[in-house]
Every structure is written in C-alpha cells, then in structure tokens.
Amino acid sequence: MMPMFLSDPVLAVFCLLCAAFFAAGLVRVMINLAILDHPGHRSAHQRPIPKGGGVGVMASFFLFFPLVQDITGRSVLRADVILTALATLLLATISWLDDMYQWRPSIKFCAQSAAAIMVVAGGTILGWPTPLPGAFLAVLWLIFITNAINFMDGLNGLISGCLIVGNLIVAATGVFFGVPDLIWPALLLAGCLCGFLPFNFPKARIFLGDVGSQGCGLLAGTAALYMTQHSIKPSGWLLGPALLFPLIFDVLFTLVRRKLAGHSLVQAHRGHIYQVLHRTGMSAVLIAVCEWGFVCWGGIVALLVASFPPLKGACVALPLLVAPQLGWVALAVIRTRSHPVGPW
C-alpha cells in the first residue's frame, strides 16, 4: 500500500513547482546552446533567436509525470499511458532533430503518423461511427492537431499561453466532465509551459521549436480524444475541440482561403490570421492575449452545452465558437485596408 504521505496533494503541487523550475533551468541551457532560428520571409522576429525551448518543456514533463501519477494514485503501467508516452517521445525526438538539421517535410509527416498510430494502438480512439473508422479518424485528428499547433507557433507566447490556459481549464473542470485522470497531467504540462513562458513572452529569448509545439500538440490531441471516450456529460466530447477551436479555425480558414486563391497549401507562408494582424502593426502581446481569451471562451461554451444531447450541443456550440473568430477575421480585413500588407 502507498504510504499516506505520498497521497498528499501538497506533495503533488510541490512536484508541479519543481517541474516548472526544472523546465526553466533547461530552457536557460537551451538559450546558452544557441541553436538559432534565423528569420525568414514568414518570421515575426528580425534577428536570430535560439530555438528548442520545447526541450525543457518535454524533458521536465517526462521526468515528473511518473512521479506525479504515483503521488496522486494513478498508474502509469497502462497501455494507453505507455504508448502515448512513447509516441510523444518519438515525435519530440524527431522534431528536435528536425529543428537542428531541417529535414524534409515527409520525414516529419511519417513521424507524426507513426506517433498518432501508436496513441490509437493504445486504445485512445473515437468510438464513432464504429471502432475501425473511429480509429482512422482519431489518427487523422492527431496528425491535424499536431500540425495545427505547430503552424500557429509563430508569435511570442501565443501557443504556450493558449496551452497553459487550456490545460488549466481541463484541470479545473476535470471532475465536472468526468475525466479526473486528466487533472494532474494537465496541471503538470501547464507547469512545464509556465517554466518556458517568461523566456518567450512578452519578449522572446527563445522559441519552443518543433520539439515543443509538436510534442504538446500530440498531447493536446490525445487529451481531447480521451475526453470523447470518458466524459460523463452528453456533450462533454466538445471540451477538447472547443478549447482548441481558435487554433483549428485559423488553420482551416487559412487553408480554405489559400486553396480558393490558387496558392500552394504546402508552401510556407505568413497568411494566418494572427500573422496578418501582426503585419498590420497590431501588438504581438495583444494578439497573444486575445488568443488566450478565445481559449477561455471555448471553455465557457463547453461548460454551457455540456448537459445538452450530443447533436444539440454541437449545434449550439458551433455558432458560439465561430462568432468571435469571424470578428477576428473582420478585424484583420479592416486593419489591412488602413495598413496594407500585400496579398494574404
């Protein structure tokens, strides 16, 4: 039997603080290593800045996750936990090597696909419409969210702040939605990201890099899938997509717009809504804080519709989630008229 003192939540909170400070220490190491991200045509920064801050986030998460799980009475010796950990480790490792050596996109896609398949093989799937198609859709979802978070990681504090807010909301509502197993992992990832955030926001001394954005993206997508399986609320499955909706909308809107304009969908660009707003002169800090607010709004919407039947919940939630995003697009259009940025 586990000693009583190990079950004390105070000890778990102490571990979270240690994880944040350990992540911060590793981020400092990565700054000193100075593996630089040189600005390109789609960059928001003007001078070379170190990348790889995600190494600190991922390493701290992996180090403290088994300890926090043990302290809180959760097992790590489960197929879904083990395969998700191995998948995230695989993707983070390949992403870090890509950060250093700039591999072909096909290698990154293969790593994302392999990681997604590993997560699904552990049993984290969509039960709809049937298990086999649900597993296929789950793989597509994980690949999409991993890339979406990677695409949106282009402005100081935007992605790390959104993920911190989203994880705190998951932790705060875990009992209500019937997913208490996610509370401490969500707090742990938020803590690790908090160790990184001061080095990236409001002024960037280092970036997450693909190692951080893709690793966190896979974890976020997996958590959303887990909620669809285990939530006790009829529309509890909406929590994950609602929290991620600002990122999902921006990516889908940009892809559709570029397709209609005849632009390549695989070519690097700076046409995301947040990038356009920044190019018009809007403060990067203000843009990031607004995106954090959109994540909060997603959490509120998910709470409002949680007890609705699944179809009704989706029908009510979708316009509530889309409305602020359409306002965000309208703001970008208005600002580009007074601050021309060229084709976007």
C-alpha positions in Angstrom: 0.0 0.0 0.0 1.2 3.5 -0.8 2.4 5.4 2.3 -0.1 8.0 3.3 2.2 11.0 2.9 2.6 10.2 -0.8 -1.1 10.8 -1.3 -0.9 14.3 0.0 -1.9 16.8 -2.8 0.6 19.3 -1.2 3.4 17.0 -2.3 1.9 16.8 -5.8 1.8 20.6 -6.0 5.4 20.8 -4.8 6.3 18.4 -7.7 4.5 20.8 -10.1 6.6 23.7 -8.9 9.7 21.7 -9.2 8.7 20.7 -12.8 8.2 24.4 -13.7 11.6 25.4 -12.2 13.3 22.4 -13.8 11.8 23.3 -17.2 13.0 26.9 -16.7 16.5 25.7 -16.0 16.6 23.5 -19.1 15.3 26.4 -21.2 18.2 28.5 -19.9 20.6 25.7 -21.0 19.0 25.7 -24.5 19.4 29.5 -24.7 23.1 29.1 -24.0 23.4 26.4 -26.6 22.2 29.0 -29.1 20.8 26.7 -31.8 19.5 29.7 -33.7 16.3 30.2 -35.7 17.2 32.6 -38.4 14.4 34.9 -39.6 12.8 34.1 -42.9 10.1 35.7 -45.0 7.4 34.3 -42.7 9.1 35.1 -39.4 7.8 37.6 -36.9 11.3 38.3 -35.5 14.0 40.3 -37.1 17.1 38.7 -35.6 18.3 35.2 -35.0 16.8 33.8 -31.8 17.6 30.4 -30.1 15.0 27.6 -30.6 14.5 24.4 -28.7 12.8 25.7 -25.6 10.4 22.8 -26.0 13.3 20.5 -24.9 12.9 21.9 -21.4 9.1 21.5 -21.5 9.1 18.0 -22.8 12.1 16.7 -20.6 10.5 18.2 -17.5 7.1 16.7 -18.3 8.6 13.2 -18.9 10.7 13.4 -15.8 7.9 14.4 -13.4 4.9 12.6 -15.0 5.5 9.2 -13.4 6.2 10.8 -10.0 3.0 12.9 -10.1 1.0 9.9 -11.3 2.3 7.8 -8.4 1.7 10.5 -5.8 -1.9 11.1 -7.0 -2.6 7.3 -7.1 -2.7 7.0 -10.9 -1.0 4.1 -12.6 1.5 4.7 -15.5 1.5 0.9 -16.3 -1.4 1.1 -18.7 -1.3 0.5 -22.4 -2.7 4.0 -23.3 -0.3 5.8 -21.0 2.8 3.9 -22.1 2.1 4.1 -25.8 1.1 7.8 -25.6 4.4 8.5 -23.7 6.4 6.6 -26.3 4.6 8.3 -29.2 5.3 11.7 -27.7 8.9 10.9 -27.0 9.3 9.6 -30.6 7.7 12.7 -32.1 9.6 15.1 -29.8 12.9 13.5 -30.7 12.4 13.6 -34.4 11.1 17.2 -34.2 14.2 18.2 -32.2 16.5 16.6 -34.8 14.5 18.4 -37.5 15.0 21.7 -35.6 18.7 21.2 -35.9 19.0 19.7 -39.3 15.9 20.9 -41.2 14.8 17.5 -42.6 12.3 17.0 -45.4 8.6 17.5 -44.6 7.9 13.9 -45.5 10.1 12.7 -42.6 8.1 14.9 -40.2 4.8 13.6 -41.6 6.0 10.0 -41.2 6.9 10.7 -37.6 3.6 12.3 -36.9 1.7 9.4 -38.5 3.7 6.8 -36.5 3.1 8.7 -33.3 -0.6 9.0 -34.0 -0.9 5.3 -34.8 0.9 4.4 -31.5 -1.5 6.5 -29.5 -4.5 4.9 -31.2 -3.0 1.5 -30.7 -3.1 2.1 -27.0 -6.8 2.4 -27.2 -7.3 6.1 -27.3 -9.8 6.3 -30.2 -13.1 7.7 -31.4 -15.9 5.2 -30.8 -18.0 6.8 -33.6 -19.1 5.7 -36.0 -17.6 2.2 -35.3 -14.3 1.3 -33.8 -12.3 0.8 -37.0 -13.4 4.0 -38.7 -13.1 5.7 -35.3 -9.5 4.7 -35.1 -8.8 6.0 -38.6 -10.5 9.3 -37.7 -8.5 9.5 -34.5 -5.2 9.2 -36.4 -6.3 12.0 -38.8 -7.3 14.1 -35.8 -4.0 13.7 -34.1 -2.0 14.5 -37.2 -4.1 17.6 -37.9 -3.9 19.0 -34.3 -0.2 18.3 -34.1 0.3 20.3 -37.3 -2.2 23.0 -36.4 -0.4 23.8 -33.1 2.9 23.7 -35.0 1.6 26.1 -37.6 0.2 28.5 -35.0 3.5 28.7 -33.1 4.7 31.8 -34.8 4.2 34.6 -32.3 5.6 35.1 -28.8 3.5 33.4 -26.1 0.7 32.6 -28.4 0.8 28.8 -28.4 2.4 28.3 -25.0 -0.1 30.7 -23.4 -3.1 29.0 -25.2 -1.9 25.6 -24.0 -1.4 26.8 -20.4 -4.9 28.3 -20.3 -6.4 25.2 -22.0 -4.7 22.8 -19.5 -5.8 24.9 -16.5 -9.4 24.8 -17.7 -9.2 21.0 -18.2 -7.8 20.7 -14.7 -10.5 22.9 -13.2 -13.4 21.1 -15.0 -12.0 17.5 -14.9 -14.3 16.3 -12.2 -17.3 18.0 -13.7 -16.7 16.4 -17.1 -15.9 13.0 -15.5 -12.2 12.9 -16.6 -10.3 13.3 -13.2 -7.4 11.3 -14.7 -6.5 14.3 -16.8 -6.3 16.8 -13.9 -2.8 16.3 -12.8 -1.3 15.6 -16.2 -2.9 18.9 -17.4 -1.5 20.8 -14.4 1.9 19.3 -15.0 2.0 20.3 -18.6 0.8 23.8 -17.7 3.5 24.0 -15.1 6.2 23.0 -17.5 5.0 25.6 -20.0 4.9 28.2 -17.3 8.6 27.5 -16.8 9.1 28.3 -20.5 6.7 31.2 -20.9 8.8 34.0 -19.2 11.6 33.3 -21.7 9.2 33.7 -24.7 6.7 36.3 -23.6 6.4 39.3 -24.0 9.9 39.4 -25.5 11.4 36.2 -27.0 14.7 35.0 -25.8 14.0 31.5 -27.2 11.2 29.7 -29.1 9.5 26.4 -28.4 10.7 24.9 -31.7 9.0 21.9 -33.3 10.1 19.8 -30.4 7.8 21.7 -28.2 4.9 22.6 -30.5 4.6 19.1 -32.0 5.1 17.3 -28.7 2.5 19.5 -27.0 0.2 19.2 -30.0 0.2 15.4 -29.8 -0.6 15.5 -26.1 -3.4 18.1 -26.6 -5.0 16.0 -29.3 -4.7 12.8 -27.2 -6.3 14.5 -24.3 -9.2 15.7 -26.5 -9.7 12.1 -27.7 -9.6 10.8 -24.1 -12.4 13.2 -23.2 -14.6 11.9 -26.0 -14.2 8.4 -24.6 -14.6 9.0 -20.9 -16.7 12.2 -20.3 -19.8 11.6 -18.3 -21.6 14.6 -19.9 -23.6 14.1 -23.1 -21.7 16.8 -24.9 -18.5 16.5 -22.8 -16.7 15.4 -26.0 -16.8 19.1 -27.1 -14.4 20.3 -24.4 -11.2 19.4 -26.3 -12.3 20.8 -29.7 -13.8 23.9 -28.0 -10.5 24.8 -26.2 -8.5 24.2 -29.4 -11.1 25.9 -31.6 -9.2 29.2 -32.1 -6.2 27.3 -33.5 -8.4 25.0 -35.5 -10.4 27.8 -37.1 -7.3 29.8 -38.0 -5.7 26.9 -39.7 -8.8 25.7 -41.6 -9.7 29.3 -42.6 -6.2 29.9 -43.9 -6.1 26.6 -45.8 -9.5 27.2 -47.5 -8.6 30.8 -48.3 -5.3 29.8 -49.9 -6.9 27.0 -51.9 -9.6 29.4 -53.3 -6.8 31.8 -54.2 -4.9 29.1 -56.0 -1.9 29.2 -53.6 0.1 26.1 -52.6 -1.1 24.5 -49.4 2.3 23.1 -48.5 4.4 26.2 -49.2 5.5 28.2 -46.1 3.6 31.5 -45.8 2.6 34.2 -43.3 -1.1 34.3 -44.1 -2.6 33.0 -40.9 -5.0 35.5 -39.3 -2.7 36.2 -36.3 0.2 36.8 -38.7 -1.8 39.2 -40.9 -2.8 41.2 -37.8 0.8 41.4 -36.6 1.9 42.5 -40.1 -0.6 45.4 -39.9 1.2 46.6 -36.8 -1.0 45.1 -34.1 0.9 44.3 -30.9 2.1 40.8 -30.6 1.3 40.9 -26.9 -2.3 41.9 -27.6 -2.7 39.3 -30.3 -1.5 36.5 -28.0 -3.7 37.7 -25.1 -6.7 37.8 -27.4 -6.0 34.2 -28.5 -5.8 33.2 -24.8 -9.2 34.8 -24.3 -10.6 32.8 -27.2 -9.5 29.6 -25.4 -11.2 30.8 -22.3 -14.4 31.4 -24.3 -14.1 27.9 -25.7 -14.1 26.5 -22.1 -17.1 28.6 -21.2 -19.0 27.3 -24.3 -18.1 23.7 -23.5 -19.5 24.2 -19.9 -22.7 25.8 -21.2 -23.5 22.9 -23.6 -22.1 20.0 -21.5 -25.5 18.7 -20.5 -27.1 19.0 -23.9 -27.6 15.9 -26.1 -24.6 15.5 -28.4 -26.1 16.8 -31.6 -27.9 19.7 -29.9 -24.7 20.5 -28.0 -22.7 20.7 -31.3 -25.4 22.8 -33.0 -25.4 25.3 -30.1 -21.7 25.4 -29.5 -20.5 25.8 -33.1 -22.1 29.3 -33.7 -20.9 30.5 -30.3 -17.4 29.4 -31.1 -17.4 30.7 -34.7 -18.7 34.2 -33.8 -15.6 35.6 -32.2 -13.4 34.1 -34.9 -15.5 35.8 -37.6 -15.0 39.1 -35.6 -11.2 38.3 -35.6 -11.3 37.9 -39.4 -13.2 41.1 -39.8 -10.7 42.9 -37.7 -7.9 41.6 -39.9 -9.8 42.8 -43.1 -10.4 46.2 -41.6 -6.8 46.7 -40.5 -5.4 45.6 -43.8 -7.4 48.3 -45.5 -5.7 51.0 -43.4 -2.4 49.1 -43.0 -1.8 47.3 -46.4 0.2 44.1 -46.1 0.0 42.9 -49.7 -1.6 39.6 -50.8 -2.6 37.4 -47.9 
